[in-house]
Amino acid sequence: MQIVMRLDVMMAKRKMTVTQLAKETGLSAVNITRIKNGRLQGIRFSSLVLLCDALHCKPGDLIDYMSDEEFEEEFGYPPERDE
């Protein structure tokens, strides 16, 4: 099973760029891009609160949980494994 970030989807729904979201949240554009691309090991609750406030959403709108098969079907490659 995989946890997948859906920040890109919510940003598109709100028509918000990384730069705009960084300005509204106070988070760096680099960190927002890492979250958006799923290239992070974890996210602080305080950052999640800032993102949810700025995007007017709930944490469940930003975070999804899917099976390995669903992940591969959606992204076209198998999930990376931490060994």
SULBELQUI-V27139 format. One record per backbone hydrogen bond with DSSP energy under -0.5 kcal/mol. NH is the residue of the N-H (numbers start at 1). CO is the residue of the C=O. E is the energy in kcal/mol with one decimal. If there is no record, write none. Layout:
BEGIN
NH,CO,E / NH,CO,E
END
This chain:
BEGIN
2,66,-3.4 / 4,2,-0.5 / 4,64,-3.1 / 6,62,-3.9 / 10,6,-2.0 / 11,7,-2.8 / 12,8,-2.0 / 13,9,-2.3 / 14,10,-1.9 / 15,12,-0.8 / 16,11,-2.6 / 21,17,-2.6 / 22,18,-2.6 / 23,19,-2.1 / 24,20,-2.2 / 25,21,-2.3 / 26,22,-2.6 / 32,28,-2.3 / 33,29,-2.4 / 34,30,-2.2 / 35,31,-2.4 / 36,32,-3.0 / 37,33,-2.4 / 38,35,-1.1 / 39,34,-2.3 / 40,38,-0.9 / 48,44,-2.2 / 49,45,-2.6 / 50,46,-1.8 / 51,47,-2.4 / 52,48,-2.6 / 53,49,-2.6 / 54,50,-2.3 / 55,51,-2.4 / 56,52,-1.0 / 57,52,-1.7 / 61,58,-2.1 / 62,58,-0.6 / 62,59,-1.3 / 63,59,-1.6 / 64,4,-3.2 / 66,2,-2.8 / 71,67,-2.5 / 72,68,-2.5 / 73,69,-2.4 / 74,70,-2.4 / 75,71,-3.0 / 76,72,-2.1 / 83,81,-0.6
END
